[in-house]
């Protein structure tokens, strides 16, 4: 694994000279940051699968992206459901036969702020099921398609609040105590490191993105950045060149400490 400072901006075509259009899947892409990631990848020429549970919102997002000139297609996808994920694999297999970019953006916050002494096992389980186990479920199901790509990229949507270093640094304000969401992102970071170790001998690059404090329904639209701004780091990691980093946690400024 490496921790390399990101250089400014790559184009999707930089995924080293693919002769065919890059095929991407973004989970939770019907709104917010996920939608903007799909829009950004589409603007770079990717064919983008809009993964979402809600059928109407998914259809609306696809229609909006297509109206903007994006080659978008809908992917019914509930990351907490094995059958739904398997069906998504079958859809992409039939459409393209491979997957070049996987952005695991789908996530839930649970209650915020939430002291750990008030967290119920049920609420903790729900957050982890989506934010961690859902990511593992999707990665493992999509790996056969990713292995068919010449330059596969995986991006997991993490957060600054998942950094144990930042959480324990005096004076760093991460928005209060979070009994479930923050630990779920720390868990995701730990899992991603293990994926990077396993995949280190392959051409699959996997990195985690920190979008920042973005105004979405996840935080009641109290964030200070726009979804388009929050999408930038995931788009950059999704379009890394072959000499780009893997196994890292990044925001727009570069490395974020684990």
Backbone torsions as a table, in degrees:
resi	resn	phi	psi	omega
1	UNK	NA	150.9	178.9
2	UNK	-127.3	157.4	171.6
3	UNK	-125.4	93.7	-174.0
4	UNK	-116.4	135.1	177.4
5	UNK	-65.9	134.0	-179.2
6	UNK	-70.2	140.0	171.8
7	UNK	-89.6	158.4	-173.5
8	UNK	-65.9	121.6	159.5
9	UNK	56.0	129.6	171.9
10	UNK	-124.6	157.1	173.2
11	UNK	-94.2	153.0	178.3
12	UNK	-58.0	-33.7	-179.8
13	UNK	-64.3	-17.2	179.8
14	UNK	-70.3	-13.3	175.5
15	UNK	-67.2	63.1	174.9
16	UNK	31.7	63.0	163.0
17	UNK	72.0	37.3	176.1
18	UNK	-64.5	135.0	178.4
19	UNK	-80.5	-21.6	179.6
20	UNK	-105.5	161.7	179.8
21	UNK	-63.5	138.3	178.6
22	UNK	-68.9	131.1	180.0
23	UNK	-102.8	122.1	-177.6
24	UNK	-122.9	150.4	171.8
25	UNK	-128.5	128.1	176.3
26	UNK	-119.0	120.5	177.9
27	UNK	-83.4	150.7	-177.5
28	UNK	60.1	43.2	-169.3
29	UNK	-101.5	8.8	-177.2
30	UNK	-82.1	-9.6	-177.8
31	UNK	-160.2	171.1	171.9
32	UNK	58.0	-140.8	-177.1
33	UNK	-62.8	-39.7	-179.0
34	UNK	-59.7	-42.2	177.4
35	UNK	-62.1	-43.0	-178.5
36	UNK	-68.9	-31.5	173.4
37	UNK	-64.1	-45.7	178.2
38	UNK	-60.4	-42.9	179.9
39	UNK	-64.4	-41.6	-179.5
40	UNK	-66.7	-43.0	177.7
41	UNK	-66.3	-38.5	177.8
42	UNK	-63.5	-38.3	178.8
43	UNK	-65.3	-23.6	177.4
44	UNK	-87.9	1.8	175.1
45	UNK	103.3	3.1	179.0
46	UNK	-75.8	151.1	165.5
47	UNK	-89.6	120.4	-166.8
48	UNK	-115.8	123.1	171.8
49	UNK	-83.0	123.5	179.8
50	UNK	-93.1	98.2	-179.3
51	UNK	-84.1	126.6	-179.5
52	UNK	-164.0	150.6	179.1
53	UNK	-78.2	-45.6	-173.6
54	UNK	-75.7	117.9	-174.7
55	UNK	-62.5	-44.0	-177.8
56	UNK	-69.3	-44.0	178.9
57	UNK	-64.1	-37.2	177.8
58	UNK	-63.7	-46.2	-179.9
59	UNK	-63.4	-40.3	179.5
60	UNK	-64.4	-41.3	179.9
61	UNK	-65.1	-43.0	179.0
62	UNK	-62.0	-43.4	-179.7
63	UNK	-62.9	-41.7	179.8
64	UNK	-65.6	-41.5	178.8
65	UNK	-66.0	-42.7	179.1
66	UNK	-63.7	-38.0	178.3
67	UNK	-63.1	-26.2	178.0
68	UNK	-89.0	4.1	176.7
69	UNK	94.2	8.1	-179.2
70	UNK	-85.9	137.9	173.3
71	UNK	-80.5	84.3	-175.0
72	UNK	-110.7	148.0	175.1
73	UNK	-142.2	147.7	-177.0
74	UNK	-82.1	141.3	176.8
75	UNK	-130.0	101.0	174.9
76	UNK	-58.1	123.7	-171.9
77	UNK	-156.6	117.5	170.0
78	UNK	-113.7	110.9	-172.6
79	UNK	-68.9	-11.3	179.1
80	UNK	-92.8	2.5	-173.5
81	UNK	-123.8	119.4	-177.5
82	UNK	-58.0	-45.1	-177.0
83	UNK	-65.3	-39.2	178.9
84	UNK	-63.4	-42.8	179.8
85	UNK	-66.8	-41.2	178.3
86	UNK	-61.9	-39.4	178.1
87	UNK	-65.7	-36.3	177.3
88	UNK	-64.6	-40.7	176.4
89	UNK	-59.9	-45.5	-179.2
90	UNK	-62.8	-38.1	179.7
91	UNK	-64.0	-46.8	-178.8
92	UNK	-69.7	-37.2	175.9
93	UNK	-57.3	-46.8	-178.4
94	UNK	-68.8	-37.7	-175.9
95	UNK	-75.3	-42.8	-170.7
96	UNK	-130.7	-21.7	-179.8
97	UNK	79.5	-1.8	-179.5
98	UNK	-163.2	171.1	173.3
99	UNK	-136.5	129.8	-177.7
100	UNK	-97.9	-34.9	-176.4
101	UNK	-135.2	128.7	174.0
102	UNK	-122.5	119.6	175.8
103	UNK	-113.1	110.8	179.1
104	UNK	-87.7	90.4	-175.9
105	UNK	-102.5	-25.3	-175.5
106	UNK	-58.4	134.6	179.6
107	UNK	-167.3	160.5	175.7
108	UNK	-129.5	155.8	-176.1
109	UNK	-98.1	-24.3	-169.1
110	UNK	67.4	-157.0	177.3
111	UNK	-77.9	145.5	178.7
112	UNK	-151.6	128.2	-7.7
113	UNK	-72.6	161.4	-176.7
114	UNK	-151.0	115.9	179.7
115	UNK	-74.1	143.4	-177.5
116	UNK	-59.9	-27.0	179.8
117	UNK	-70.2	-13.3	179.8
118	UNK	-107.2	-4.4	-179.1
119	UNK	-71.8	131.8	174.6
120	UNK	-90.4	153.2	176.1
121	UNK	-56.2	-35.0	-178.5
122	UNK	-66.4	-43.6	-179.1
123	UNK	-70.0	-38.6	176.3
124	UNK	-62.3	-43.9	-178.9
125	UNK	-62.4	-40.1	-178.5
126	UNK	-64.5	-42.3	-179.7
127	UNK	-67.1	-45.6	-179.8
128	UNK	-66.2	-36.4	-179.3
129	UNK	-59.9	-40.0	179.1
130	UNK	-83.1	-49.7	-169.3
131	UNK	-78.1	-21.8	-177.9
132	UNK	-122.4	-61.3	-176.8
133	UNK	-64.1	-36.3	176.9
134	UNK	-61.5	-39.3	177.7
135	UNK	-65.1	-45.4	178.3
136	UNK	-60.8	-43.9	-179.4
137	UNK	-59.4	-45.6	-177.3
138	UNK	-70.7	-44.7	179.2
139	UNK	-58.4	-50.3	-176.0
140	UNK	-62.7	-36.7	179.7
141	UNK	-71.3	-35.2	-176.4
142	UNK	-87.4	-12.4	-176.3
143	UNK	-54.9	-41.9	178.1
144	UNK	-58.6	-37.4	177.6
145	UNK	-72.3	-37.9	178.2
146	UNK	-65.4	-35.9	-179.5
147	UNK	-66.9	-17.2	177.2
148	UNK	-83.8	-8.9	-179.5
149	UNK	-83.4	149.9	176.6
150	UNK	-73.8	-30.5	-173.3
151	UNK	-143.1	66.2	-174.0
152	UNK	-73.7	143.7	179.7
153	UNK	-132.8	135.9	173.7
154	UNK	-121.1	131.0	175.7
155	UNK	-124.8	125.0	176.1
156	UNK	-106.0	130.7	-178.1
157	UNK	-81.0	106.8	179.1
158	UNK	-104.9	-148.7	-177.9
159	UNK	-166.8	153.3	173.2
160	UNK	-58.7	-29.8	-177.4
161	UNK	-70.4	-12.5	176.2
162	UNK	-85.4	-5.8	-179.1
163	UNK	-80.9	116.7	177.3
164	UNK	-65.6	-32.4	178.4
165	UNK	-63.7	-49.3	-179.9
166	UNK	-66.8	-37.7	-179.3
167	UNK	-63.4	-27.4	-176.5
168	UNK	-107.3	10.2	177.7
169	UNK	-91.4	118.2	179.8
170	UNK	-56.6	136.2	176.5
171	UNK	89.8	-9.3	178.2
172	UNK	-85.2	120.8	-178.3
173	UNK	-97.6	111.8	179.5
174	UNK	-112.9	19.1	170.7
175	UNK	90.2	24.0	174.9
176	UNK	96.6	179.8	-176.9
177	UNK	-78.7	136.0	178.9
178	UNK	-132.3	110.2	-175.8
179	UNK	-78.0	-21.3	-176.1
180	UNK	-124.0	-49.3	-173.2
181	UNK	-64.5	-53.0	-179.1
182	UNK	-57.7	-49.6	177.3
183	UNK	-60.2	-31.3	179.1
184	UNK	-66.1	-34.9	178.6
185	UNK	-74.6	-33.1	173.6
186	UNK	-63.8	-42.6	176.6
187	UNK	-59.9	-45.3	179.1
188	UNK	-61.3	-41.7	177.2
189	UNK	-58.5	-44.8	-178.7
190	UNK	-63.8	-41.6	178.6
191	UNK	-65.0	-40.4	-179.1
192	UNK	-63.7	-36.8	176.4
193	UNK	-60.6	-41.0	179.5
194	UNK	-67.2	-38.2	174.3
195	UNK	-60.8	-44.2	-179.5
196	UNK	-60.2	-39.0	178.0
197	UNK	-65.8	-44.1	-179.6
198	UNK	-64.6	-39.6	-173.6
199	UNK	-92.5	7.7	-174.4
200	UNK	-62.1	-25.8	179.1
201	UNK	-92.8	12.0	-179.0
202	UNK	-116.6	-179.0	176.9
203	UNK	-92.5	8.3	179.7
204	UNK	-84.9	122.0	175.1
205	UNK	-101.2	133.6	178.9
206	UNK	-131.0	127.9	179.9
207	UNK	-141.7	158.8	177.1
208	UNK	-108.4	141.4	-177.2
209	UNK	-112.1	141.2	172.9
210	UNK	-112.7	104.7	-175.3
211	UNK	-75.9	-15.7	-176.5
212	UNK	94.0	-171.9	-177.2
213	UNK	-87.8	91.7	-170.8
214	UNK	-102.9	139.0	179.3
215	UNK	-75.7	99.8	175.8
216	UNK	-137.6	175.9	178.6
217	UNK	-69.1	-13.7	177.0
218	UNK	-62.0	-32.7	-179.1
219	UNK	-120.6	22.4	-179.6
220	UNK	69.0	24.6	179.2
221	UNK	60.6	35.2	179.0
222	UNK	-96.9	2.5	-177.6
223	UNK	-69.7	166.3	-177.5
224	UNK	-102.7	-6.5	178.4
225	UNK	-117.7	158.3	177.6
226	UNK	-84.0	158.8	175.1
227	UNK	-56.8	-36.4	178.7
228	UNK	-64.0	-39.1	176.6
229	UNK	-67.2	-40.1	179.3
230	UNK	-66.7	-24.6	-178.3
231	UNK	-78.3	-17.3	-169.6
232	UNK	-59.6	-43.5	-175.3
233	UNK	-68.4	-38.1	177.7
234	UNK	-64.0	-39.6	178.7
235	UNK	-64.2	-41.5	178.9
236	UNK	-63.5	-43.7	-179.9
237	UNK	-69.4	-30.3	179.5
238	UNK	-72.8	-18.9	-176.6
239	UNK	-118.8	31.1	179.1
240	UNK	-62.4	142.8	171.0
241	UNK	-73.7	171.4	-175.7
242	UNK	-64.3	-22.1	178.3
243	UNK	-96.9	13.7	178.5
244	UNK	-76.6	171.5	-176.1
245	UNK	-75.2	162.1	171.4
246	UNK	-144.2	152.9	178.7
247	UNK	74.7	29.8	-177.5
248	UNK	-122.5	168.1	175.6
249	UNK	-118.6	123.4	-170.6
250	UNK	-135.5	149.3	162.8
251	UNK	-124.7	-171.0	-175.8
252	UNK	-60.5	-25.6	-177.8
253	UNK	-85.1	-13.8	-179.2
254	UNK	129.5	-138.8	-176.4
255	UNK	-66.7	141.1	170.2
256	UNK	-114.6	132.5	-179.3
257	UNK	-66.6	142.6	177.3
258	UNK	-67.1	NA	NA
